[in-house]
Amino acid sequence: MTTIFVHDNYKTQTIHCSDGSQGVMKVSEESSAPYYNFKFYSHEHPGFWVDQDQFHDGENVTVKDIQSDDQFQLKFV
């Protein structure tokens, strides 16, 4: 499982992971609720998004990719 360290200020930001990889989390407002789109600079991890209900400290996210399943945990700093 890879931990993603993210600020809980609900703004677009650079993210850092426990395995040393980095990326960006963009906040997008579609309709009435925001969603959080995670993209990684390297191709080590697939990108994914979570909605407002899933964006909280300790949330576990499983992303099914073509080759494998990646597991992430959001950690607010």
C-alpha distances in whole Angstrom, upper triangle without the diagonal:
4,7,10,13,16,19,20,24,23,24,23,21,20,16,14,10,9,9,13,13,15,16,19,18,22,23,26,28,29,32,31,28,25,22,19,19,16,17,15,18,17,16,13,11,13,15,15,17,17,20,22,21,17,17,17,15,12,12,9,9,9,11,13,15,18,16,13,10,7,5,5,7,11,12,16,18
4,6,10,13,16,18,21,21,21,20,18,16,12,10,7,6,7,10,10,11,13,15,15,19,21,23,26,27,30,30,26,24,20,17,16,13,14,12,15,14,14,11,10,12,13,14,15,16,19,21,20,17,16,16,14,12,12,10,10,10,11,14,15,18,17,14,12,8,6,5,6,9,10,14,15
4,6,9,13,15,18,18,19,18,16,14,10,9,6,5,8,10,10,11,13,14,14,17,19,22,25,26,29,28,25,22,19,16,16,13,14,13,16,16,16,14,12,14,14,14,15,15,18,19,19,15,14,13,11,9,10,9,10,12,13,17,18,21,20,17,15,11,9,6,5,6,7,10,12
4,6,10,12,15,15,15,14,12,11,7,6,5,7,9,10,9,9,10,11,10,14,15,19,21,23,26,26,22,19,16,13,13,10,11,11,13,14,15,13,11,13,12,12,13,13,16,17,17,14,12,12,10,10,10,10,10,13,13,17,18,21,21,18,16,12,10,7,6,5,6,8,10
4,7,10,12,13,14,13,11,9,6,5,6,8,11,11,11,10,11,11,11,14,15,19,22,24,27,26,22,19,17,14,14,12,13,13,15,16,18,16,15,16,15,15,15,15,17,17,18,15,12,12,10,10,12,13,14,16,17,21,21,25,25,22,20,16,14,10,9,6,5,6,6
4,6,9,9,10,10,8,8,6,7,9,11,14,14,13,11,11,10,8,11,12,16,18,21,24,23,19,16,14,11,12,11,13,13,15,18,19,18,16,17,15,15,14,13,15,14,16,14,10,10,9,11,12,14,14,17,18,22,22,26,26,24,21,18,16,12,10,7,6,5,6
4,6,7,8,10,8,9,8,10,12,15,18,17,16,14,13,12,10,12,12,16,18,21,23,22,19,16,15,12,14,13,16,16,18,21,23,22,20,20,18,17,16,15,16,14,16,15,11,10,10,13,14,16,17,20,21,25,26,29,30,28,25,21,19,16,13,10,8,5,5
4,5,8,10,10,12,11,14,15,17,20,20,19,17,16,14,11,12,11,15,16,19,21,19,16,13,13,11,14,14,17,18,21,23,25,24,22,22,19,17,15,14,14,12,13,12,9,8,8,12,13,16,17,20,21,25,26,30,31,29,26,22,20,16,14,10,9,6,7
4,6,9,9,12,13,15,18,20,23,22,21,18,17,14,12,12,10,14,15,18,20,18,15,13,13,12,15,15,18,20,22,25,26,26,24,23,20,19,17,15,15,13,15,15,11,11,12,16,16,19,20,23,24,27,29,32,33,31,28,25,23,19,17,14,13,9,10
4,7,9,12,13,16,18,21,23,22,21,18,16,13,10,9,7,10,11,14,16,15,12,9,10,8,11,13,16,18,20,23,25,25,22,21,18,16,14,12,12,10,13,13,9,11,13,16,15,18,18,21,22,25,26,30,31,29,26,24,22,18,17,13,13,11,12
4,6,10,11,15,18,21,23,22,20,16,14,11,8,7,6,9,11,15,17,16,14,10,11,9,11,12,15,17,18,22,23,24,21,21,18,17,14,14,14,13,16,16,12,14,15,18,18,20,20,23,22,26,27,30,31,30,27,24,23,20,19,15,15,13,13
4,7,9,13,16,19,21,20,17,14,11,7,6,4,5,9,11,15,18,18,15,12,11,9,9,10,11,14,15,18,20,21,19,18,15,15,13,14,14,14,17,16,13,15,17,19,18,20,19,22,21,24,24,27,29,28,25,23,22,19,18,15,16,14,15
4,6,10,13,17,18,16,14,11,9,6,5,7,9,12,15,18,21,21,18,15,14,11,11,10,11,12,13,16,19,19,17,18,15,15,14,15,16,16,19,18,14,16,16,18,18,20,19,21,21,24,24,27,28,27,25,21,21,17,17,14,14,13,12
4,7,10,14,15,13,11,7,6,4,6,9,12,15,18,21,24,24,21,18,16,12,12,10,10,10,10,13,16,16,15,16,14,15,15,16,18,19,21,19,16,17,17,19,18,19,19,21,20,23,23,26,26,25,23,20,19,16,16,14,14,13,13
4,7,10,12,10,9,6,5,5,6,10,13,16,19,22,25,25,22,18,16,12,11,9,9,9,10,13,15,14,13,14,12,13,14,15,17,18,20,17,14,15,14,15,15,16,16,18,17,21,20,24,24,22,20,17,16,13,13,10,11,11,11
4,7,9,7,6,5,7,8,10,14,16,20,23,25,28,28,25,21,19,15,14,11,11,9,10,12,14,13,12,15,14,15,16,17,20,20,22,19,16,16,15,15,16,16,16,18,18,21,21,24,23,21,20,16,15,12,12,11,10,11,11
4,5,5,5,6,8,11,12,16,18,21,24,26,30,29,26,22,20,16,15,12,12,10,11,12,13,11,10,13,13,14,16,17,20,21,22,18,16,16,14,14,14,14,14,15,15,18,18,21,20,19,17,13,12,9,10,9,10,12,12
4,6,7,9,12,15,16,19,22,25,28,30,33,32,29,25,23,19,18,15,15,13,14,14,16,13,12,15,16,17,19,19,22,23,23,20,18,17,15,14,15,14,15,16,17,20,20,23,21,19,17,14,12,10,10,11,10,13,13
4,6,9,12,15,17,20,23,26,29,31,34,34,30,27,24,21,19,16,15,12,13,12,13,10,11,14,16,17,19,21,24,25,26,22,21,20,18,17,18,16,16,16,17,19,18,21,19,17,16,13,12,11,12,13,14,16,16
4,7,10,14,16,19,22,25,29,31,34,34,31,27,24,21,19,15,14,11,11,11,13,11,12,15,16,18,20,22,25,26,27,23,21,22,20,19,20,19,18,19,19,21,20,23,21,20,19,15,15,14,14,15,15,17,16
4,7,11,13,17,20,23,26,28,31,32,28,25,22,18,16,12,11,7,8,7,10,8,9,12,13,15,17,19,23,24,25,22,20,21,19,19,19,18,17,17,16,19,18,20,19,18,17,14,14,12,14,14,15,17,17
4,7,10,13,17,19,23,25,29,29,26,22,19,16,14,10,9,6,6,8,10,10,10,12,12,14,16,18,21,22,24,21,18,19,18,19,19,18,17,18,17,20,19,21,21,20,19,15,16,13,14,14,14,15,15
4,7,10,13,16,20,22,25,26,23,19,16,13,10,7,6,4,5,8,10,11,10,11,9,12,13,15,18,20,22,19,17,18,18,19,18,18,16,17,16,19,18,20,20,20,19,15,16,13,15,13,15,15,16
4,6,10,13,16,18,22,23,20,16,14,10,8,6,5,6,8,11,13,14,12,12,10,11,11,14,16,17,20,17,15,17,17,19,18,18,16,18,17,20,19,22,23,22,20,17,17,15,15,13,15,15,15
4,7,10,13,15,19,19,16,12,10,6,5,5,6,9,11,14,15,16,13,13,10,10,9,10,12,13,16,14,11,14,15,16,15,16,15,17,16,19,19,22,23,22,20,17,17,14,14,12,13,13,14
4,6,10,12,16,16,14,10,8,6,5,7,8,11,13,16,18,19,16,15,11,11,9,11,12,13,16,15,12,15,17,19,17,19,17,19,18,20,21,24,25,24,22,20,19,17,17,15,16,15,17
4,7,10,13,13,10,7,6,5,6,9,12,15,17,20,21,22,19,17,14,12,10,10,10,10,14,13,11,14,16,19,17,19,17,20,19,22,22,26,27,26,24,22,21,18,18,15,17,15,17
4,6,10,11,9,6,5,6,7,11,13,17,19,22,22,23,21,18,15,13,10,11,10,11,14,14,13,16,19,21,19,21,19,21,19,22,23,26,28,27,25,23,23,20,20,18,20,19,21
4,6,7,6,4,6,9,11,14,17,20,23,26,26,27,24,22,18,16,12,12,10,10,14,15,14,17,20,23,20,22,21,23,22,24,25,28,31,30,27,26,25,23,23,20,22,21,23
4,6,6,6,7,11,12,16,18,22,24,27,27,28,25,22,18,16,13,12,10,11,14,16,15,19,22,24,21,23,21,23,21,24,25,27,30,29,27,26,25,24,24,22,24,23,26
4,6,8,10,14,15,19,22,25,28,30,30,31,28,25,22,19,16,15,12,12,15,17,17,20,24,26,23,25,23,25,24,26,27,30,33,32,30,29,28,26,26,24,26,25,28
4,7,10,14,16,20,23,26,29,32,32,32,29,26,23,20,16,15,11,10,13,15,16,18,22,24,22,24,23,25,25,27,29,32,34,33,30,29,28,26,25,23,25,24,26
4,7,10,13,17,20,23,26,29,29,29,26,23,20,17,13,11,8,7,9,12,12,15,18,21,18,20,19,22,22,24,26,29,31,30,27,26,24,22,22,19,21,20,23
4,7,10,13,16,20,23,25,25,26,23,21,17,14,11,9,7,6,10,11,10,13,17,19,17,19,17,20,20,22,24,27,29,28,25,23,22,20,19,17,19,17,20
4,7,10,13,17,20,22,22,22,19,17,13,11,7,6,4,6,9,9,8,12,15,17,14,16,14,17,16,19,20,23,26,24,22,20,19,17,17,14,17,16,19
4,6,10,13,16,19,19,19,16,14,11,8,5,5,6,8,11,9,8,11,14,15,13,14,12,15,14,17,19,22,24,22,20,17,17,14,14,12,14,14,16
4,7,10,13,16,16,16,13,11,8,6,4,7,9,11,14,12,11,14,16,17,15,15,13,14,13,16,16,19,21,20,18,16,16,14,14,13,15,16,18
4,7,10,12,13,13,10,9,5,5,6,8,11,13,15,13,11,14,15,16,14,14,11,13,11,14,14,18,19,18,16,13,13,11,12,11,14,14,16
4,7,9,9,11,8,7,5,7,9,12,15,17,19,17,15,18,19,19,17,17,14,15,12,15,14,17,18,17,16,14,14,13,15,14,16,17,19
4,6,7,8,6,7,6,9,12,15,18,20,22,19,18,19,20,20,18,17,15,15,13,15,14,17,17,16,16,13,14,13,15,14,16,18,19
4,7,8,9,10,10,13,15,18,21,23,25,23,21,23,23,23,22,21,19,19,17,19,17,19,19,19,19,16,17,16,18,18,19,20,20
4,6,7,9,10,14,17,20,23,26,27,24,23,24,24,24,23,21,19,19,16,17,15,17,16,16,17,15,17,16,18,19,20,22,22
4,6,7,9,13,16,19,23,26,27,24,23,25,25,24,22,20,18,17,14,15,12,13,12,13,14,12,15,15,18,19,21,23,24
4,7,10,13,16,19,23,25,26,23,22,23,23,22,20,18,16,15,13,13,11,13,12,11,12,10,12,13,16,17,19,22,23
4,7,9,13,15,19,22,22,19,19,20,20,19,17,15,12,11,9,11,9,11,11,10,10,7,10,10,13,14,17,19,21
4,7,10,13,17,20,21,18,18,20,20,19,17,15,12,11,7,9,7,10,10,10,9,8,10,11,14,15,18,20,22
4,7,11,14,17,18,16,15,18,19,19,16,15,11,11,8,10,10,12,14,13,12,10,12,11,14,14,17,19,21
4,7,10,14,15,12,12,15,17,16,14,12,9,9,7,10,10,13,15,14,12,10,11,10,12,12,16,17,20
4,7,10,12,9,10,13,15,16,12,12,9,11,9,12,14,17,19,17,15,13,13,12,13,12,15,16,19
4,7,8,6,6,10,13,13,10,11,8,11,11,14,16,19,21,19,16,14,13,12,12,11,14,15,18
4,6,5,6,10,13,15,11,13,11,14,14,17,19,23,25,23,20,18,17,15,15,13,16,16,19
4,5,5,8,12,14,12,14,13,16,17,20,23,26,28,26,23,21,19,17,15,13,15,14,18
4,6,8,11,12,10,12,12,15,17,20,23,26,28,25,22,20,18,16,15,13,15,15,18
4,6,9,10,7,9,9,12,14,17,19,23,24,22,18,17,14,12,11,10,12,13,17
4,7,9,7,10,10,14,15,19,21,24,26,23,20,17,15,12,10,8,10,10,13
4,6,6,9,11,15,17,21,23,27,27,25,21,19,16,13,10,7,8,8,11
4,6,9,12,15,18,21,24,27,28,25,21,18,15,12,8,6,5,5,9
4,6,10,13,16,19,22,25,25,22,19,16,12,10,6,5,6,8,11
4,6,10,13,16,19,23,23,20,16,14,11,8,6,5,8,10,14
4,7,10,13,16,20,20,16,13,11,7,6,4,7,10,13,16
4,6,10,13,16,17,14,10,8,6,5,6,8,12,14,18
4,6,10,13,13,10,7,6,4,6,9,11,15,18,21
4,6,10,11,9,6,5,6,8,11,13,17,20,22
4,7,8,6,4,6,9,11,15,17,20,23,26
4,6,5,6,7,11,13,17,19,22,25,27
4,6,8,10,14,17,20,22,26,29,31
4,7,10,13,16,20,22,25,29,31
4,6,10,13,17,20,23,26,28
4,7,10,13,16,20,23,25
4,7,10,13,16,19,22
4,7,10,13,17,19
4,7,10,13,15
4,6,10,13
4,7,10
4,6
4
